[in-house]
Amino acid sequence: MKKKLLISLLVTLVFISCAEEPKLILFSPEAFAFSLDNGWEVNASVNAKGFAQIEKDNSDLYYTHLSYSVNLFTPEDSIHNADYDSIIDSTNEEVMDIQIESQLELDSGFKAGNYIIEFIVLDKYSATKDTLSTKFVLE
């Protein structure tokens, strides 16, 4: 009896140690700007994968909670937290990735040139974090 219990315990420990911890990874960043009458509209996105999804109260729903902030690096300045929000979602099935989108309006005070937009994303359930940036041009 003790031998079966010991084997069962070892198998459980091996299974738990082999279980993969969620690790948030950002990929495929995109950003572009539209010229407006008195400035620009910037649209940017990044995809996230490897985030934790939890099932609450045996509800057959998988919950995701990501928070993000967006930094904008101009030729002249750095604007931290230019945009920020959270994505709290529930689905009937686990999802492989989520697209995170940001939209910024820049007034005519912003000069033409090369810009960088940076996404900082935190998975609230696994406490993992990733950062990814991409370039765009104001013309």
VEXFILUM-520168 format. One record per atom (N, C-alpha, C): residue number from 1; atom name; x, y, z. Coordinates in steps of 0.1 Angstrom, whole numbers, plus 5000, padded with zeros to 4 digits. Each point is the difference from the previous one (the first is absolute). Layout:
+-----+------+------+------+------+
: pos : site :   px :   py :   pz :
+-----+------+------+------+------+
: NUM :   CA :    X :    Y :    Z :
...
+-----+------+------+------+------+
This chain:
+-----+------+------+------+------+
: pos : site :   px :   py :   pz :
+-----+------+------+------+------+
:   1 :    N : 5008 : 4988 : 5000 :
:   1 :   CA : 4992 : 5012 : 5000 :
:   1 :    C : 5009 : 5013 : 5000 :
:   2 :    N : 5010 : 5000 : 5008 :
:   2 :   CA : 5009 : 5011 : 5001 :
:   2 :    C : 5007 : 5002 : 4987 :
:   3 :    N : 5003 : 4989 : 4993 :
:   3 :   CA : 5008 : 5001 : 4988 :
:   3 :    C : 4991 : 5006 : 4989 :
:   4 :    N : 4987 : 4997 : 4999 :
:   4 :   CA : 4991 : 5006 : 4991 :
:   4 :    C : 4998 : 5015 : 5003 :
:   5 :    N : 4999 : 5004 : 5012 :
:   5 :   CA : 4999 : 5014 : 5004 :
:   5 :    C : 5012 : 5007 : 4996 :
:   6 :    N : 5012 : 4995 : 5002 :
:   6 :   CA : 5013 : 5006 : 4997 :
:   6 :    C : 5001 : 5002 : 4985 :
:   7 :    N : 4996 : 4990 : 4992 :
:   7 :   CA : 5001 : 5001 : 4986 :
:   7 :    C : 4990 : 5011 : 4995 :
:   8 :    N : 4988 : 5000 : 5005 :
:   8 :   CA : 4990 : 5010 : 4997 :
:   8 :    C : 5005 : 5014 : 5003 :
:   9 :    N : 5006 : 5001 : 5011 :
:   9 :   CA : 5006 : 5013 : 5004 :
:   9 :    C : 5011 : 5005 : 4991 :
:  10 :    N : 5009 : 4991 : 4996 :
:  10 :   CA : 5011 : 5003 : 4991 :
:  10 :    C : 4994 : 5004 : 4986 :
:  11 :    N : 4991 : 4993 : 4995 :
:  11 :   CA : 4994 : 5003 : 4987 :
:  11 :    C : 4993 : 5014 : 5001 :
:  12 :    N : 4993 : 5003 : 5010 :
:  12 :   CA : 4994 : 5013 : 5002 :
:  12 :    C : 5011 : 5011 : 5000 :
:  13 :    N : 5011 : 4998 : 5008 :
:  13 :   CA : 5010 : 5010 : 5001 :
:  13 :    C : 5007 : 5002 : 4986 :
:  14 :    N : 5002 : 4989 : 4993 :
:  14 :   CA : 5006 : 5001 : 4986 :
:  14 :    C : 4991 : 5008 : 4991 :
:  15 :    N : 4987 : 4997 : 5001 :
:  15 :   CA : 4991 : 5007 : 4991 :
:  15 :    C : 4999 : 5015 : 5004 :
:  16 :    N : 5000 : 5003 : 5012 :
:  16 :   CA : 5000 : 5014 : 5004 :
:  16 :    C : 5013 : 5007 : 4996 :
:  17 :    N : 5011 : 4994 : 5002 :
:  17 :   CA : 5013 : 5007 : 4997 :
:  17 :    C : 5001 : 5001 : 4984 :
:  18 :    N : 4994 : 4992 : 4993 :
:  18 :   CA : 5000 : 5001 : 4985 :
:  18 :    C : 4990 : 5010 : 4994 :
:  19 :    N : 4990 : 5003 : 5008 :
:  19 :   CA : 4990 : 5009 : 4996 :
:  19 :    C : 5006 : 5014 : 4996 :
:  20 :    N : 4997 : 5005 : 4989 :
:  20 :   CA : 5006 : 5012 : 4995 :
:  20 :    C : 4993 : 5013 : 5007 :
:  21 :    N : 5009 : 5008 : 5005 :
:  21 :   CA : 4995 : 5012 : 5006 :
:  21 :    C : 4997 : 5010 : 4989 :
:  22 :    N : 4989 : 5008 : 5001 :
:  22 :   CA : 4997 : 5010 : 4989 :
:  22 :    C : 5011 : 5010 : 5000 :
:  23 :    N : 5004 : 5004 : 4988 :
:  23 :   CA : 5010 : 5010 : 4997 :
:  23 :    C : 4995 : 5009 : 4989 :
:  24 :    N : 4996 : 5012 : 5004 :
:  24 :   CA : 4994 : 5010 : 4990 :
:  24 :    C : 5011 : 5003 : 4990 :
:  25 :    N : 4996 : 5000 : 4987 :
:  25 :   CA : 5009 : 5004 : 4989 :
:  25 :    C : 4992 : 5009 : 4990 :
:  26 :    N : 5006 : 5011 : 4997 :
:  26 :   CA : 4994 : 5009 : 4990 :
:  26 :    C : 5006 : 4998 : 4987 :
:  27 :    N : 4993 : 5001 : 4989 :
:  27 :   CA : 5005 : 4998 : 4987 :
:  27 :    C : 4992 : 5008 : 4989 :
:  28 :    N : 5005 : 5002 : 4988 :
:  28 :   CA : 4993 : 5006 : 4989 :
:  28 :    C : 4996 : 5014 : 5003 :
:  29 :    N : 5009 : 5009 : 5004 :
:  29 :   CA : 4995 : 5014 : 5002 :
:  29 :    C : 4998 : 5007 : 4987 :
:  30 :    N : 4990 : 5009 : 5000 :
:  30 :   CA : 4998 : 5008 : 4988 :
:  30 :    C : 4996 : 5014 : 5005 :
:  31 :    N : 5003 : 5010 : 4992 :
:  31 :   CA : 4996 : 5014 : 5003 :
:  31 :    C : 5001 : 5008 : 4987 :
:  32 :    N : 4990 : 5009 : 4998 :
:  32 :   CA : 4999 : 5009 : 4989 :
:  32 :    C : 4992 : 5012 : 5004 :
:  33 :    N : 5003 : 5011 : 4992 :
:  33 :   CA : 4993 : 5013 : 5003 :
:  33 :    C : 4992 : 5005 : 4988 :
:  34 :    N : 4989 : 5005 : 5003 :
:  34 :   CA : 4992 : 5007 : 4990 :
:  34 :    C : 5001 : 5015 : 5002 :
:  35 :    N : 5001 : 5008 : 4989 :
:  35 :   CA : 5000 : 5014 : 5002 :
:  35 :    C : 4986 : 5005 : 5001 :
:  36 :    N : 4998 : 5009 : 5010 :
:  36 :   CA : 4987 : 5007 : 5002 :
:  36 :    C : 5001 : 5015 : 4997 :
:  37 :    N : 4989 : 5007 : 5000 :
:  37 :   CA : 5001 : 5014 : 4997 :
:  37 :    C : 5009 : 5007 : 5010 :
:  38 :    N : 5000 : 4997 : 5013 :
:  38 :   CA : 5008 : 5007 : 5010 :
:  38 :    C : 5009 : 4990 : 5008 :
:  39 :    N : 5006 : 4990 : 4993 :
:  39 :   CA : 5009 : 4991 : 5007 :
:  39 :    C : 5000 : 4986 : 4993 :
:  40 :    N : 5001 : 4990 : 5009 :
:  40 :   CA : 5001 : 4986 : 4995 :
:  40 :    C : 4992 : 4991 : 5009 :
:  41 :    N : 4995 : 4989 : 4995 :
:  41 :   CA : 4995 : 4989 : 5007 :
:  41 :    C : 5009 : 4988 : 4999 :
:  42 :    N : 5005 : 4995 : 5011 :
:  42 :   CA : 5009 : 4989 : 5000 :
:  42 :    C : 4992 : 4987 : 5005 :
:  43 :    N : 5001 : 4990 : 4992 :
:  43 :   CA : 4994 : 4987 : 5003 :
:  43 :    C : 5011 : 4990 : 5002 :
:  44 :    N : 5000 : 4993 : 5011 :
:  44 :   CA : 5011 : 4990 : 5003 :
:  44 :    C : 4994 : 4988 : 5006 :
:  45 :    N : 5007 : 4989 : 4998 :
:  45 :   CA : 4995 : 4987 : 5006 :
:  45 :    C : 5012 : 4991 : 5002 :
:  46 :    N : 4998 : 4990 : 5009 :
:  46 :   CA : 5009 : 4990 : 5003 :
:  46 :    C : 4992 : 4988 : 5004 :
:  47 :    N : 5005 : 4988 : 4997 :
:  47 :   CA : 4994 : 4987 : 5004 :
:  47 :    C : 5007 : 4995 : 5012 :
:  48 :    N : 4992 : 4993 : 5009 :
:  48 :   CA : 5005 : 4994 : 5012 :
:  48 :    C : 4997 : 4985 : 5000 :
:  49 :    N : 5009 : 4992 : 5005 :
:  49 :   CA : 4997 : 4985 : 5002 :
:  49 :    C : 5008 : 4996 : 5012 :
:  50 :    N : 4996 : 4988 : 5005 :
:  50 :   CA : 5007 : 4995 : 5012 :
:  50 :    C : 4995 : 5005 : 5013 :
:  51 :    N : 4988 : 5007 : 5000 :
:  51 :   CA : 4994 : 5005 : 5012 :
:  51 :    C : 4992 : 4990 : 5007 :
:  52 :    N : 4998 : 5002 : 5013 :
:  52 :   CA : 4992 : 4990 : 5008 :
:  52 :    C : 4985 : 5002 : 4997 :
:  53 :    N : 4993 : 4989 : 5000 :
:  53 :   CA : 4986 : 5000 : 4999 :
:  53 :    C : 4995 : 4991 : 5011 :
:  54 :    N : 4991 : 5006 : 5008 :
:  54 :   CA : 4995 : 4992 : 5011 :
:  54 :    C : 4985 : 4997 : 4999 :
:  55 :    N : 4996 : 4989 : 5005 :
:  55 :   CA : 4986 : 4996 : 5000 :
:  55 :    C : 4995 : 5002 : 5015 :
:  56 :    N : 4990 : 5008 : 5001 :
:  56 :   CA : 4995 : 5004 : 5013 :
:  56 :    C : 4987 : 4992 : 5003 :
:  57 :    N : 4999 : 4994 : 5012 :
:  57 :   CA : 4988 : 4994 : 5005 :
:  57 :    C : 4994 : 4989 : 4991 :
:  58 :    N : 5009 : 4993 : 4993 :
:  58 :   CA : 4995 : 4989 : 4990 :
:  58 :    C : 4989 : 5006 : 4991 :
:  59 :    N : 5002 : 5012 : 4995 :
:  59 :   CA : 4990 : 5006 : 4992 :
:  59 :    C : 5001 : 4997 : 4985 :
:  60 :    N : 5011 : 4993 : 4996 :
:  60 :   CA : 5003 : 4997 : 4986 :
:  60 :    C : 5003 : 5013 : 4992 :
:  61 :    N : 5004 : 5010 : 5008 :
:  61 :   CA : 5005 : 5013 : 4993 :
:  61 :    C : 5014 : 5002 : 5004 :
:  62 :    N : 5008 : 5004 : 4990 :
:  62 :   CA : 5015 : 5003 : 5003 :
:  62 :    C : 5001 : 5015 : 5000 :
:  63 :    N : 5006 : 5005 : 5011 :
:  63 :   CA : 5002 : 5014 : 5002 :
:  63 :    C : 5014 : 5004 : 4998 :
:  64 :    N : 5002 : 5012 : 4993 :
:  64 :   CA : 5013 : 5006 : 4997 :
:  64 :    C : 5000 : 5014 : 5006 :
:  65 :    N : 5011 : 5004 : 5006 :
:  65 :   CA : 5001 : 5014 : 5005 :
:  65 :    C : 5014 : 5006 : 4996 :
:  66 :    N : 5000 : 5008 : 4990 :
:  66 :   CA : 5013 : 5007 : 4996 :
:  66 :    C : 4998 : 5015 : 5002 :
:  67 :    N : 5010 : 5006 : 5005 :
:  67 :   CA : 5000 : 5015 : 5001 :
:  67 :    C : 5012 : 5004 : 4992 :
:  68 :    N : 4998 : 5012 : 4993 :
:  68 :   CA : 5011 : 5005 : 4992 :
:  68 :    C : 5001 : 5015 : 5001 :
:  69 :    N : 5012 : 5005 : 4997 :
:  69 :   CA : 5003 : 5014 : 4998 :
:  69 :    C : 5008 : 5002 : 4987 :
:  70 :    N : 4998 : 5012 : 4995 :
:  70 :   CA : 5007 : 5003 : 4987 :
:  70 :    C : 5009 : 5012 : 5002 :
:  71 :    N : 5012 : 4999 : 4997 :
:  71 :   CA : 5009 : 5012 : 5000 :
:  71 :    C : 5003 : 5004 : 4986 :
:  72 :    N : 5001 : 5013 : 4998 :
:  72 :   CA : 5003 : 5006 : 4987 :
:  72 :    C : 5013 : 5008 : 5000 :
:  73 :    N : 5009 : 4996 : 4992 :
:  73 :   CA : 5013 : 5007 : 4999 :
:  73 :    C : 5001 : 5008 : 4987 :
:  74 :    N : 5000 : 5013 : 5002 :
:  74 :   CA : 5001 : 5009 : 4988 :
:  74 :    C : 5014 : 5004 : 4998 :
:  75 :    N : 5003 : 5007 : 4989 :
:  75 :   CA : 5013 : 5005 : 4997 :
:  75 :    C : 5005 : 5010 : 5011 :
:  76 :    N : 4991 : 5006 : 5007 :
:  76 :   CA : 5003 : 5010 : 5010 :
:  76 :    C : 4997 : 4996 : 5015 :
:  77 :    N : 4992 : 4990 : 5002 :
:  77 :   CA : 4995 : 4998 : 5013 :
:  77 :    C : 4995 : 4985 : 5002 :
:  78 :    N : 4998 : 4997 : 5013 :
:  78 :   CA : 4994 : 4987 : 5003 :
:  78 :    C : 4987 : 5002 : 5008 :
:  79 :    N : 4990 : 4993 : 4995 :
:  79 :   CA : 4987 : 5002 : 5007 :
:  79 :    C : 4996 : 4986 : 5006 :
:  80 :    N : 5001 : 4999 : 5013 :
:  80 :   CA : 4997 : 4987 : 5007 :
:  80 :    C : 4985 : 5000 : 5003 :
:  81 :    N : 4995 : 4988 : 4999 :
:  81 :   CA : 4985 : 4998 : 5002 :
:  81 :    C : 4992 : 5008 : 4991 :
:  82 :    N : 5004 : 5001 : 4987 :
:  82 :   CA : 4992 : 5007 : 4990 :
:  82 :    C : 4986 : 4993 : 4999 :
:  83 :    N : 4999 : 4988 : 5003 :
:  83 :   CA : 4988 : 4992 : 4999 :
:  83 :    C : 5001 : 4989 : 5010 :
:  84 :    N : 4990 : 4995 : 5006 :
:  84 :   CA : 5000 : 4989 : 5010 :
:  84 :    C : 4986 : 4995 : 5001 :
:  85 :    N : 4999 : 4987 : 5003 :
:  85 :   CA : 4987 : 4994 : 5002 :
:  85 :    C : 5002 : 4985 : 5005 :
:  86 :    N : 4989 : 4993 : 5002 :
:  86 :   CA : 5000 : 4986 : 5004 :
:  86 :    C : 4991 : 4992 : 4990 :
:  87 :    N : 5004 : 4988 : 4998 :
:  87 :   CA : 4991 : 4991 : 4992 :
:  87 :    C : 4996 : 4989 : 5010 :
:  88 :    N : 4988 : 5000 : 5003 :
:  88 :   CA : 4994 : 4990 : 5009 :
:  88 :    C : 4990 : 4992 : 4991 :
:  89 :    N : 5002 : 4988 : 4998 :
:  89 :   CA : 4992 : 4992 : 4990 :
:  89 :    C : 4997 : 4987 : 5005 :
:  90 :    N : 4989 : 4994 : 4996 :
:  90 :   CA : 4996 : 4986 : 5003 :
:  90 :    C : 4995 : 4994 : 4987 :
:  91 :    N : 5004 : 4987 : 4998 :
:  91 :   CA : 4996 : 4993 : 4988 :
:  91 :    C : 4997 : 4986 : 5004 :
:  92 :    N : 4993 : 4993 : 4991 :
:  92 :   CA : 4996 : 4986 : 5002 :
:  92 :    C : 5012 : 4990 : 4998 :
:  93 :    N : 5010 : 5005 : 4993 :
:  93 :   CA : 5012 : 4992 : 4997 :
:  93 :    C : 5012 : 5008 : 5003 :
:  94 :    N : 5011 : 4993 : 5003 :
:  94 :   CA : 5013 : 5007 : 5001 :
:  94 :    C : 5004 : 5006 : 4987 :
:  95 :    N : 5006 : 5012 : 5000 :
:  95 :   CA : 5004 : 5006 : 4988 :
:  95 :    C : 5015 : 5000 : 4999 :
:  96 :    N : 5006 : 5000 : 4988 :
:  96 :   CA : 5014 : 4999 : 4998 :
:  96 :    C : 5007 : 5014 : 5001 :
:  97 :    N : 4993 : 5011 : 4995 :
:  97 :   CA : 5006 : 5013 : 5001 :
:  97 :    C : 4988 : 5011 : 5000 :
:  98 :    N : 5004 : 5012 : 5004 :
:  98 :   CA : 4991 : 5011 : 5000 :
:  98 :    C : 5008 : 5012 : 4994 :
:  99 :    N : 4992 : 5008 : 4992 :
:  99 :   CA : 5006 : 5012 : 4994 :
:  99 :    C : 4996 : 5012 : 5010 :
: 100 :    N : 5011 : 5008 : 5002 :
: 100 :   CA : 4998 : 5011 : 5009 :
: 100 :    C : 5002 : 5013 : 4990 :
: 101 :    N : 4990 : 5009 : 5001 :
: 101 :   CA : 5000 : 5011 : 4991 :
: 101 :    C : 5000 : 5013 : 5007 :
: 102 :    N : 5007 : 5010 : 4994 :
: 102 :   CA : 5000 : 5013 : 5006 :
: 102 :    C : 4998 : 5011 : 4989 :
: 103 :    N : 4993 : 5010 : 5003 :
: 103 :   CA : 4998 : 5011 : 4991 :
: 103 :    C : 5003 : 5013 : 5007 :
: 104 :    N : 5009 : 5008 : 4994 :
: 104 :   CA : 5004 : 5013 : 5005 :
: 104 :    C : 4997 : 5011 : 4991 :
: 105 :    N : 4996 : 5012 : 5005 :
: 105 :   CA : 4999 : 5011 : 4991 :
: 105 :    C : 5011 : 5010 : 5004 :
: 106 :    N : 5008 : 5004 : 4990 :
: 106 :   CA : 5011 : 5009 : 5002 :
: 106 :    C : 4996 : 5014 : 4993 :
: 107 :    N : 5002 : 5010 : 5007 :
: 107 :   CA : 4996 : 5013 : 4994 :
: 107 :    C : 5011 : 5005 : 4991 :
: 108 :    N : 4998 : 5012 : 4994 :
: 108 :   CA : 5010 : 5005 : 4990 :
: 108 :    C : 5013 : 5004 : 5006 :
: 109 :    N : 5001 : 5000 : 5013 :
: 109 :   CA : 5013 : 5003 : 5007 :
: 109 :    C : 5010 : 4989 : 4998 :
: 110 :    N : 4996 : 4989 : 4996 :
: 110 :   CA : 5009 : 4988 : 4998 :
: 110 :    C : 5006 : 5002 : 4986 :
: 111 :    N : 5013 : 5000 : 5000 :
: 111 :   CA : 5008 : 5002 : 4987 :
: 111 :    C : 5001 : 4987 : 4992 :
: 112 :    N : 5002 : 5001 : 4987 :
: 112 :   CA : 5002 : 4989 : 4992 :
: 112 :    C : 5013 : 4993 : 5004 :
: 113 :    N : 5001 : 4987 : 4999 :
: 113 :   CA : 5012 : 4993 : 5003 :
: 113 :    C : 4998 : 4986 : 5004 :
: 114 :    N : 5010 : 4993 : 5005 :
: 114 :   CA : 4999 : 4986 : 5005 :
: 114 :    C : 4996 : 4999 : 5014 :
: 115 :    N : 4990 : 4992 : 5003 :
: 115 :   CA : 4995 : 4998 : 5013 :
: 115 :    C : 5001 : 4985 : 5004 :
: 116 :    N : 4999 : 4998 : 5013 :
: 116 :   CA : 4999 : 4986 : 5005 :
: 116 :    C : 4989 : 4999 : 5010 :
: 117 :    N : 4992 : 4989 : 4998 :
: 117 :   CA : 4989 : 4998 : 5010 :
: 117 :    C : 5003 : 4987 : 5007 :
: 118 :    N : 4999 : 5000 : 5013 :
: 118 :   CA : 5004 : 4988 : 5008 :
: 118 :    C : 4988 : 4995 : 5008 :
: 119 :    N : 4997 : 4987 : 4999 :
: 119 :   CA : 4990 : 4994 : 5008 :
: 119 :    C : 5007 : 4993 : 5012 :
: 120 :    N : 4994 : 5002 : 5012 :
: 120 :   CA : 5004 : 4993 : 5012 :
: 120 :    C : 4988 : 4993 : 5005 :
: 121 :    N : 5000 : 4987 : 5000 :
: 121 :   CA : 4988 : 4992 : 5004 :
: 121 :    C : 5003 : 4991 : 5012 :
: 122 :    N : 4991 : 5000 : 5009 :
: 122 :   CA : 5001 : 4992 : 5012 :
: 122 :    C : 4988 : 4990 : 5001 :
: 123 :    N : 5004 : 4987 : 5002 :
: 123 :   CA : 4990 : 4990 : 5002 :
: 123 :    C : 4997 : 4999 : 5015 :
: 124 :    N : 4988 : 5005 : 5003 :
: 124 :   CA : 4996 : 5001 : 5014 :
: 124 :    C : 4999 : 4986 : 5008 :
: 125 :    N : 4997 : 4990 : 4992 :
: 125 :   CA : 4999 : 4987 : 5007 :
: 125 :    C : 5013 : 4993 : 5002 :
: 126 :    N : 5010 : 5001 : 4991 :
: 126 :   CA : 5013 : 4993 : 5001 :
: 126 :    C : 5010 : 5010 : 5005 :
: 127 :    N : 4998 : 5013 : 5000 :
: 127 :   CA : 5009 : 5010 : 5004 :
: 127 :    C : 5012 : 5000 : 4991 :
: 128 :    N : 4999 : 4996 : 4987 :
: 128 :   CA : 5010 : 5001 : 4991 :
: 128 :    C : 4998 : 5013 : 4991 :
: 129 :    N : 5011 : 5005 : 4995 :
: 129 :   CA : 4999 : 5013 : 4993 :
: 129 :    C : 5009 : 4999 : 4988 :
: 130 :    N : 4997 : 5007 : 4990 :
: 130 :   CA : 5008 : 5001 : 4988 :
: 130 :    C : 4999 : 5014 : 4994 :
: 131 :    N : 5010 : 5004 : 4993 :
: 131 :   CA : 5000 : 5014 : 4993 :
: 131 :    C : 5004 : 4998 : 4986 :
: 132 :    N : 4994 : 5007 : 4991 :
: 132 :   CA : 5004 : 4999 : 4985 :
: 132 :    C : 4997 : 5014 : 4994 :
: 133 :    N : 5008 : 5004 : 4991 :
: 133 :   CA : 4998 : 5013 : 4994 :
: 133 :    C : 5002 : 4999 : 4984 :
: 134 :    N : 4995 : 5010 : 4993 :
: 134 :   CA : 5001 : 5000 : 4986 :
: 134 :    C : 5001 : 5015 : 4996 :
: 135 :    N : 5005 : 5002 : 4988 :
: 135 :   CA : 5002 : 5014 : 4995 :
: 135 :    C : 4989 : 5003 : 4990 :
: 136 :    N : 4997 : 5014 : 4999 :
: 136 :   CA : 4991 : 5005 : 4990 :
: 136 :    C : 5005 : 5014 : 4996 :
: 137 :    N : 4995 : 5005 : 4989 :
: 137 :   CA : 5005 : 5013 : 4996 :
: 137 :    C : 4988 : 5010 : 4999 :
: 138 :    N : 5002 : 5012 : 5004 :
: 138 :   CA : 4990 : 5011 : 4998 :
: 138 :    C : 5006 : 5008 : 4988 :
: 139 :    N : 4992 : 5001 : 4989 :
: 139 :   CA : 5004 : 5007 : 4988 :
: 139 :    C : 4992 : 5012 : 4997 :
+-----+------+------+------+------+
